[in-house]
Amino acid sequence: MSERELEAILSIGLKQSYKKVVEQHRRDNQPLIFSENGQVKYVDPFTVAI
């Protein structure tokens, strides 16, 4: 497997994971929580594009 093929497969996997997380948070009506520059951020999942 070449480096390019591996990057393509990983990219697809990350996109699928991202989509599933956003959909789950929309179903549960929970904010997405992440850290940016050491600060905790809360984001409404309905404002995030899938």
Predicted model as a PDB file, atoms N, CA, C, CB and O in Angstrom, pLDDT in the B-factor column:
MODEL        1                                                                  
ATOM      1  N   MET A   1       0.852  -1.167   0.000  1.00 85.00           N  
ATOM      2  CA  MET A   1       0.000   0.000   0.000  1.00 85.00           C  
ATOM      3  C   MET A   1       0.906   1.242   0.000  1.00 85.00           C  
ATOM      4  CB  MET A   1      -0.974  -0.009   1.233  1.00 85.00           C  
ATOM      5  O   MET A   1       1.817   1.364   0.819  1.00 85.00           O  
ATOM      6  N   SER A   2       0.639   2.130  -0.913  1.00 94.00           N  
ATOM      7  CA  SER A   2       1.453   3.342  -1.005  1.00 94.00           C  
ATOM      8  C   SER A   2       0.989   4.368   0.033  1.00 94.00           C  
ATOM      9  CB  SER A   2       1.380   3.943  -2.433  1.00 94.00           C  
ATOM     10  O   SER A   2      -0.072   4.226   0.640  1.00 94.00           O  
ATOM     11  N   GLU A   3       1.795   5.380   0.214  1.00 95.00           N  
ATOM     12  CA  GLU A   3       1.475   6.436   1.171  1.00 95.00           C  
ATOM     13  C   GLU A   3       0.206   7.180   0.756  1.00 95.00           C  
ATOM     14  CB  GLU A   3       2.649   7.418   1.297  1.00 95.00           C  
ATOM     15  O   GLU A   3      -0.602   7.563   1.602  1.00 95.00           O  
ATOM     16  N   ARG A   4       0.041   7.378  -0.532  1.00 95.00           N  
ATOM     17  CA  ARG A   4      -1.140   8.071  -1.048  1.00 95.00           C  
ATOM     18  C   ARG A   4      -2.416   7.268  -0.787  1.00 95.00           C  
ATOM     19  CB  ARG A   4      -0.984   8.336  -2.550  1.00 95.00           C  
ATOM     20  O   ARG A   4      -3.444   7.830  -0.409  1.00 95.00           O  
ATOM     21  N   GLU A   5      -2.344   5.960  -0.991  1.00 96.00           N  
ATOM     22  CA  GLU A   5      -3.506   5.096  -0.740  1.00 96.00           C  
ATOM     23  C   GLU A   5      -3.869   5.112   0.741  1.00 96.00           C  
ATOM     24  CB  GLU A   5      -3.221   3.646  -1.204  1.00 96.00           C  
ATOM     25  O   GLU A   5      -5.046   5.177   1.095  1.00 96.00           O  
ATOM     26  N   LEU A   6      -2.868   5.054   1.598  1.00 96.00           N  
ATOM     27  CA  LEU A   6      -3.109   5.078   3.038  1.00 96.00           C  
ATOM     28  C   LEU A   6      -3.764   6.395   3.447  1.00 96.00           C  
ATOM     29  CB  LEU A   6      -1.793   4.872   3.810  1.00 96.00           C  
ATOM     30  O   LEU A   6      -4.714   6.395   4.231  1.00 96.00           O  
ATOM     31  N   GLU A   7      -3.271   7.504   2.932  1.00 97.00           N  
ATOM     32  CA  GLU A   7      -3.864   8.805   3.234  1.00 97.00           C  
ATOM     33  C   GLU A   7      -5.319   8.868   2.775  1.00 97.00           C  
ATOM     34  CB  GLU A   7      -3.056   9.924   2.572  1.00 97.00           C  
ATOM     35  O   GLU A   7      -6.162   9.424   3.479  1.00 97.00           O  
ATOM     36  N   ALA A   8      -5.622   8.311   1.612  1.00 97.00           N  
ATOM     37  CA  ALA A   8      -6.988   8.313   1.098  1.00 97.00           C  
ATOM     38  C   ALA A   8      -7.907   7.492   2.002  1.00 97.00           C  
ATOM     39  CB  ALA A   8      -7.022   7.763  -0.336  1.00 97.00           C  
ATOM     40  O   ALA A   8      -9.021   7.918   2.304  1.00 97.00           O  
ATOM     41  N   ILE A   9      -7.448   6.326   2.432  1.00 97.00           N  
ATOM     42  CA  ILE A   9      -8.244   5.465   3.303  1.00 97.00           C  
ATOM     43  C   ILE A   9      -8.474   6.140   4.656  1.00 97.00           C  
ATOM     44  CB  ILE A   9      -7.551   4.100   3.495  1.00 97.00           C  
ATOM     45  O   ILE A   9      -9.588   6.113   5.180  1.00 97.00           O  
ATOM     46  N   LEU A  10      -7.433   6.740   5.219  1.00 97.00           N  
ATOM     47  CA  LEU A  10      -7.565   7.433   6.504  1.00 97.00           C  
ATOM     48  C   LEU A  10      -8.509   8.626   6.397  1.00 97.00           C  
ATOM     49  CB  LEU A  10      -6.194   7.897   7.002  1.00 97.00           C  
ATOM     50  O   LEU A  10      -9.295   8.880   7.310  1.00 97.00           O  
ATOM     51  N   SER A  11      -8.438   9.345   5.305  1.00 97.00           N  
ATOM     52  CA  SER A  11      -9.313  10.486   5.095  1.00 97.00           C  
ATOM     53  C   SER A  11     -10.776  10.055   5.043  1.00 97.00           C  
ATOM     54  CB  SER A  11      -8.932  11.215   3.812  1.00 97.00           C  
ATOM     55  O   SER A  11     -11.640  10.707   5.629  1.00 97.00           O  
ATOM     56  N   ILE A  12     -11.047   8.977   4.355  1.00 97.00           N  
ATOM     57  CA  ILE A  12     -12.414   8.450   4.278  1.00 97.00           C  
ATOM     58  C   ILE A  12     -12.904   8.046   5.665  1.00 97.00           C  
ATOM     59  CB  ILE A  12     -12.483   7.243   3.312  1.00 97.00           C  
ATOM     60  O   ILE A  12     -14.035   8.352   6.042  1.00 97.00           O  
ATOM     61  N   GLY A  13     -12.058   7.364   6.415  1.00 97.00           N  
ATOM     62  CA  GLY A  13     -12.423   6.943   7.762  1.00 97.00           C  
ATOM     63  C   GLY A  13     -12.705   8.112   8.693  1.00 97.00           C  
ATOM     64  O   GLY A  13     -13.652   8.064   9.478  1.00 97.00           O  
ATOM     65  N   LEU A  14     -11.891   9.163   8.615  1.00 96.00           N  
ATOM     66  CA  LEU A  14     -12.112  10.342   9.452  1.00 96.00           C  
ATOM     67  C   LEU A  14     -13.420  11.040   9.095  1.00 96.00           C  
ATOM     68  CB  LEU A  14     -10.944  11.318   9.312  1.00 96.00           C  
ATOM     69  O   LEU A  14     -14.141  11.496   9.982  1.00 96.00           O  
ATOM     70  N   LYS A  15     -13.731  11.126   7.807  1.00 96.00           N  
ATOM     71  CA  LYS A  15     -14.979  11.758   7.377  1.00 96.00           C  
ATOM     72  C   LYS A  15     -16.187  10.967   7.870  1.00 96.00           C  
ATOM     73  CB  LYS A  15     -15.019  11.883   5.846  1.00 96.00           C  
ATOM     74  O   LYS A  15     -17.176  11.556   8.307  1.00 96.00           O  
ATOM     75  N   GLN A  16     -16.113   9.636   7.805  1.00 97.00           N  
ATOM     76  CA  GLN A  16     -17.210   8.797   8.285  1.00 97.00           C  
ATOM     77  C   GLN A  16     -17.390   8.950   9.789  1.00 97.00           C  
ATOM     78  CB  GLN A  16     -16.959   7.327   7.930  1.00 97.00           C  
ATOM     79  O   GLN A  16     -18.518   9.051  10.270  1.00 97.00           O  
ATOM     80  N   SER A  17     -16.289   8.967  10.535  1.00 96.00           N  
ATOM     81  CA  SER A  17     -16.355   9.132  11.989  1.00 96.00           C  
ATOM     82  C   SER A  17     -16.951  10.486  12.352  1.00 96.00           C  
ATOM     83  CB  SER A  17     -14.958   8.984  12.613  1.00 96.00           C  
ATOM     84  O   SER A  17     -17.801  10.574  13.237  1.00 96.00           O  
ATOM     85  N   TYR A  18     -16.510  11.537  11.675  1.00 94.00           N  
ATOM     86  CA  TYR A  18     -17.020  12.882  11.908  1.00 94.00           C  
ATOM     87  C   TYR A  18     -18.531  12.930  11.693  1.00 94.00           C  
ATOM     88  CB  TYR A  18     -16.319  13.888  10.986  1.00 94.00           C  
ATOM     89  O   TYR A  18     -19.266  13.487  12.508  1.00 94.00           O  
ATOM     90  N   LYS A  19     -18.981  12.343  10.596  1.00 96.00           N  
ATOM     91  CA  LYS A  19     -20.407  12.341  10.263  1.00 96.00           C  
ATOM     92  C   LYS A  19     -21.209  11.595  11.335  1.00 96.00           C  
ATOM     93  CB  LYS A  19     -20.638  11.696   8.876  1.00 96.00           C  
ATOM     94  O   LYS A  19     -22.269  12.064  11.747  1.00 96.00           O  
ATOM     95  N   LYS A  20     -20.720  10.459  11.781  1.00 97.00           N  
ATOM     96  CA  LYS A  20     -21.424   9.677  12.797  1.00 97.00           C  
ATOM     97  C   LYS A  20     -21.503  10.410  14.127  1.00 97.00           C  
ATOM     98  CB  LYS A  20     -20.741   8.338  12.991  1.00 97.00           C  
ATOM     99  O   LYS A  20     -22.533  10.365  14.799  1.00 97.00           O  
ATOM    100  N   VAL A  21     -20.422  11.085  14.514  1.00 95.00           N  
ATOM    101  CA  VAL A  21     -20.418  11.830  15.777  1.00 95.00           C  
ATOM    102  C   VAL A  21     -21.427  12.969  15.722  1.00 95.00           C  
ATOM    103  CB  VAL A  21     -19.007  12.381  16.084  1.00 95.00           C  
ATOM    104  O   VAL A  21     -22.202  13.153  16.661  1.00 95.00           O  
ATOM    105  N   VAL A  22     -21.428  13.730  14.641  1.00 96.00           N  
ATOM    106  CA  VAL A  22     -22.362  14.850  14.519  1.00 96.00           C  
ATOM    107  C   VAL A  22     -23.802  14.341  14.508  1.00 96.00           C  
ATOM    108  CB  VAL A  22     -22.071  15.664  13.239  1.00 96.00           C  
ATOM    109  O   VAL A  22     -24.660  14.924  15.170  1.00 96.00           O  
ATOM    110  N   GLU A  23     -24.081  13.275  13.776  1.00 96.00           N  
ATOM    111  CA  GLU A  23     -25.435  12.719  13.733  1.00 96.00           C  
ATOM    112  C   GLU A  23     -25.886  12.233  15.111  1.00 96.00           C  
ATOM    113  CB  GLU A  23     -25.503  11.567  12.728  1.00 96.00           C  
ATOM    114  O   GLU A  23     -27.037  12.444  15.492  1.00 96.00           O  
ATOM    115  N   GLN A  24     -24.996  11.589  15.856  1.00 96.00           N  
ATOM    116  CA  GLN A  24     -25.337  11.099  17.190  1.00 96.00           C  
ATOM    117  C   GLN A  24     -25.655  12.261  18.130  1.00 96.00           C  
ATOM    118  CB  GLN A  24     -24.189  10.253  17.761  1.00 96.00           C  
ATOM    119  O   GLN A  24     -26.613  12.189  18.898  1.00 96.00           O  
ATOM    120  N   HIS A  25     -24.870  13.315  18.075  1.00 96.00           N  
ATOM    121  CA  HIS A  25     -25.114  14.465  18.936  1.00 96.00           C  
ATOM    122  C   HIS A  25     -26.398  15.177  18.542  1.00 96.00           C  
ATOM    123  CB  HIS A  25     -23.937  15.432  18.878  1.00 96.00           C  
ATOM    124  O   HIS A  25     -27.076  15.735  19.404  1.00 96.00           O  
ATOM    125  N   ARG A  26     -26.744  15.171  17.272  1.00 96.00           N  
ATOM    126  CA  ARG A  26     -28.018  15.757  16.842  1.00 96.00           C  
ATOM    127  C   ARG A  26     -29.186  14.930  17.377  1.00 96.00           C  
ATOM    128  CB  ARG A  26     -28.085  15.846  15.297  1.00 96.00           C  
ATOM    129  O   ARG A  26     -30.175  15.487  17.853  1.00 96.00           O  
ATOM    130  N   ARG A  27     -29.073  13.603  17.300  1.00 97.00           N  
ATOM    131  CA  ARG A  27     -30.143  12.745  17.818  1.00 97.00           C  
ATOM    132  C   ARG A  27     -30.342  12.940  19.314  1.00 97.00           C  
ATOM    133  CB  ARG A  27     -29.836  11.279  17.524  1.00 97.00           C  
ATOM    134  O   ARG A  27     -31.475  12.989  19.794  1.00 97.00           O  
ATOM    135  N   ASP A  28     -29.243  13.052  20.049  1.00 96.00           N  
ATOM    136  CA  ASP A  28     -29.306  13.178  21.507  1.00 96.00           C  
ATOM    137  C   ASP A  28     -29.467  14.628  21.966  1.00 96.00           C  
ATOM    138  CB  ASP A  28     -28.056  12.585  22.128  1.00 96.00           C  
ATOM    139  O   ASP A  28     -29.610  14.891  23.160  1.00 96.00           O  
ATOM    140  N   ASN A  29     -29.443  15.565  21.021  1.00 95.00           N  
ATOM    141  CA  ASN A  29     -29.554  16.997  21.319  1.00 95.00           C  
ATOM    142  C   ASN A  29     -28.503  17.418  22.346  1.00 95.00           C  
ATOM    143  CB  ASN A  29     -30.968  17.334  21.837  1.00 95.00           C  
ATOM    144  O   ASN A  29     -28.817  18.087  23.330  1.00 95.00           O  
ATOM    145  N   GLN A  30     -27.256  17.020  22.106  1.00 96.00           N  
ATOM    146  CA  GLN A  30     -26.133  17.353  22.974  1.00 96.00           C  
ATOM    147  C   GLN A  30     -25.127  18.198  22.196  1.00 96.00           C  
ATOM    148  CB  GLN A  30     -25.462  16.067  23.530  1.00 96.00           C  
ATOM    149  O   GLN A  30     -24.949  17.999  20.994  1.00 96.00           O  
ATOM    150  N   PRO A  31     -24.469  19.138  22.873  1.00 96.00           N  
ATOM    151  CA  PRO A  31     -23.463  19.943  22.169  1.00 96.00           C  
ATOM    152  C   PRO A  31     -22.210  19.138  21.871  1.00 96.00           C  
ATOM    153  CB  PRO A  31     -23.099  21.175  22.989  1.00 96.00           C  
ATOM    154  O   PRO A  31     -21.878  18.193  22.587  1.00 96.00           O  
ATOM    155  N   LEU A  32     -21.525  19.519  20.819  1.00 95.00           N  
ATOM    156  CA  LEU A  32     -20.214  18.948  20.525  1.00 95.00           C  
ATOM    157  C   LEU A  32     -19.211  19.665  21.422  1.00 95.00           C  
ATOM    158  CB  LEU A  32     -19.836  19.094  18.992  1.00 95.00           C  
ATOM    159  O   LEU A  32     -19.247  20.891  21.533  1.00 95.00           O  
ATOM    160  N   ILE A  33     -18.337  18.930  22.049  1.00 94.00           N  
ATOM    161  CA  ILE A  33     -17.371  19.504  22.976  1.00 94.00           C  
ATOM    162  C   ILE A  33     -15.972  19.179  22.476  1.00 94.00           C  
ATOM    163  CB  ILE A  33     -17.586  18.968  24.423  1.00 94.00           C  
ATOM    164  O   ILE A  33     -15.659  18.022  22.196  1.00 94.00           O  
ATOM    165  N   PHE A  34     -15.134  20.201  22.365  1.00 90.00           N  
ATOM    166  CA  PHE A  34     -13.758  19.985  21.942  1.00 90.00           C  
ATOM    167  C   PHE A  34     -12.865  21.044  22.579  1.00 90.00           C  
ATOM    168  CB  PHE A  34     -13.641  20.021  20.396  1.00 90.00           C  
ATOM    169  O   PHE A  34     -13.353  22.007  23.172  1.00 90.00           O  
ATOM    170  N   SER A  35     -11.574  20.861  22.454  1.00 93.00           N  
ATOM    171  CA  SER A  35     -10.607  21.789  23.028  1.00 93.00           C  
ATOM    172  C   SER A  35      -9.894  22.527  21.901  1.00 93.00           C  
ATOM    173  CB  SER A  35      -9.586  21.043  23.933  1.00 93.00           C  
ATOM    174  O   SER A  35      -9.478  21.930  20.908  1.00 93.00           O  
ATOM    175  N   GLU A  36      -9.764  23.835  22.080  1.00 90.00           N  
ATOM    176  CA  GLU A  36      -9.056  24.657  21.101  1.00 90.00           C  
ATOM    177  C   GLU A  36      -8.142  25.603  21.859  1.00 90.00           C  
ATOM    178  CB  GLU A  36     -10.051  25.446  20.183  1.00 90.00           C  
ATOM    179  O   GLU A  36      -8.612  26.444  22.626  1.00 90.00           O  
ATOM    180  N   ASN A  37      -6.848  25.470  21.650  1.00 93.00           N  
ATOM    181  CA  ASN A  37      -5.855  26.303  22.337  1.00 93.00           C  
ATOM    182  C   ASN A  37      -6.001  26.232  23.853  1.00 93.00           C  
ATOM    183  CB  ASN A  37      -5.976  27.750  21.878  1.00 93.00           C  
ATOM    184  O   ASN A  37      -5.831  27.234  24.547  1.00 93.00           O  
ATOM    185  N   GLY A  38      -6.317  25.041  24.364  1.00 92.00           N  
ATOM    186  CA  GLY A  38      -6.420  24.839  25.803  1.00 92.00           C  
ATOM    187  C   GLY A  38      -7.741  25.274  26.401  1.00 92.00           C  
ATOM    188  O   GLY A  38      -7.923  25.168  27.614  1.00 92.00           O  
ATOM    189  N   GLN A  39      -8.672  25.762  25.591  1.00 95.00           N  
ATOM    190  CA  GLN A  39      -9.978  26.179  26.081  1.00 95.00           C  
ATOM    191  C   GLN A  39     -11.040  25.210  25.578  1.00 95.00           C  
ATOM    192  CB  GLN A  39     -10.299  27.627  25.637  1.00 95.00           C  
ATOM    193  O   GLN A  39     -11.006  24.778  24.426  1.00 95.00           O  
ATOM    194  N   VAL A  40     -11.986  24.874  26.457  1.00 96.00           N  
ATOM    195  CA  VAL A  40     -13.077  23.972  26.092  1.00 96.00           C  
ATOM    196  C   VAL A  40     -14.122  24.770  25.326  1.00 96.00           C  
ATOM    197  CB  VAL A  40     -13.704  23.292  27.355  1.00 96.00           C  
ATOM    198  O   VAL A  40     -14.540  25.844  25.757  1.00 96.00           O  
ATOM    199  N   LYS A  41     -14.538  24.228  24.183  1.00 95.00           N  
ATOM    200  CA  LYS A  41     -15.532  24.883  23.335  1.00 95.00           C  
ATOM    201  C   LYS A  41     -16.763  23.978  23.221  1.00 95.00           C  
ATOM    202  CB  LYS A  41     -14.941  25.201  21.921  1.00 95.00           C  
ATOM    203  O   LYS A  41     -16.642  22.758  23.111  1.00 95.00           O  
ATOM    204  N   TYR A  42     -17.944  24.594  23.249  1.00 95.00           N  
ATOM    205  CA  TYR A  42     -19.198  23.880  23.055  1.00 95.00           C  
ATOM    206  C   TYR A  42     -19.824  24.392  21.764  1.00 95.00           C  
ATOM    207  CB  TYR A  42     -20.168  24.070  24.277  1.00 95.00           C  
ATOM    208  O   TYR A  42     -19.934  25.602  21.562  1.00 95.00           O  
ATOM    209  N   VAL A  43     -20.235  23.475  20.886  1.00 95.00           N  
ATOM    210  CA  VAL A  43     -20.800  23.855  19.593  1.00 95.00           C  
ATOM    211  C   VAL A  43     -22.130  23.142  19.402  1.00 95.00           C  
ATOM    212  CB  VAL A  43     -19.823  23.516  18.431  1.00 95.00           C  
ATOM    213  O   VAL A  43     -22.248  21.945  19.664  1.00 95.00           O  
ATOM    214  N   ASP A  44     -23.123  23.883  18.946  1.00 95.00           N  
ATOM    215  CA  ASP A  44     -24.423  23.302  18.642  1.00 95.00           C  
ATOM    216  C   ASP A  44     -24.263  22.393  17.418  1.00 95.00           C  
ATOM    217  CB  ASP A  44     -25.500  24.419  18.388  1.00 95.00           C  
ATOM    218  O   ASP A  44     -23.828  22.865  16.368  1.00 95.00           O  
ATOM    219  N   PRO A  45     -24.604  21.101  17.525  1.00 95.00           N  
ATOM    220  CA  PRO A  45     -24.397  20.193  16.400  1.00 95.00           C  
ATOM    221  C   PRO A  45     -25.258  20.513  15.179  1.00 95.00           C  
ATOM    222  CB  PRO A  45     -24.670  18.790  16.837  1.00 95.00           C  
ATOM    223  O   PRO A  45     -24.958  20.070  14.070  1.00 95.00           O  
ATOM    224  N   PHE A  46     -26.332  21.285  15.384  1.00 95.00           N  
ATOM    225  CA  PHE A  46     -27.202  21.637  14.258  1.00 95.00           C  
ATOM    226  C   PHE A  46     -26.605  22.760  13.412  1.00 95.00           C  
ATOM    227  CB  PHE A  46     -28.581  22.050  14.767  1.00 95.00           C  
ATOM    228  O   PHE A  46     -27.095  23.036  12.317  1.00 95.00           O  
ATOM    229  N   THR A  47     -25.546  23.412  13.913  1.00 94.00           N  
ATOM    230  CA  THR A  47     -24.896  24.476  13.142  1.00 94.00           C  
ATOM    231  C   THR A  47     -23.681  23.959  12.378  1.00 94.00           C  
ATOM    232  CB  THR A  47     -24.478  25.617  14.066  1.00 94.00           C  
ATOM    233  O   THR A  47     -23.041  24.706  11.639  1.00 94.00           O  
ATOM    234  N   VAL A  48     -23.366  22.678  12.560  1.00 92.00           N  
ATOM    235  CA  VAL A  48     -22.191  22.083  11.921  1.00 92.00           C  
ATOM    236  C   VAL A  48     -22.619  21.379  10.632  1.00 92.00           C  
ATOM    237  CB  VAL A  48     -21.475  21.085  12.884  1.00 92.00           C  
ATOM    238  O   VAL A  48     -23.578  20.607  10.630  1.00 92.00           O  
ATOM    239  N   ALA A  49     -21.913  21.646   9.553  1.00 91.00           N  
ATOM    240  CA  ALA A  49     -22.214  20.987   8.278  1.00 91.00           C  
ATOM    241  C   ALA A  49     -21.705  19.552   8.294  1.00 91.00           C  
ATOM    242  CB  ALA A  49     -21.588  21.762   7.099  1.00 91.00           C  
ATOM    243  O   ALA A  49     -20.642  19.257   8.841  1.00 91.00           O  
ATOM    244  N   ILE A  50     -22.476  18.681   7.689  1.00 86.00           N  
ATOM    245  CA  ILE A  50     -22.064  17.271   7.574  1.00 86.00           C  
ATOM    246  C   ILE A  50     -21.454  17.052   6.212  1.00 86.00           C  
ATOM    247  CB  ILE A  50     -23.266  16.302   7.796  1.00 86.00           C  
ATOM    248  O   ILE A  50     -21.037  15.938   5.894  1.00 86.00           O  
TER     249      ILE A  50                                                      
ENDMDL                                                                          
END                                                                             
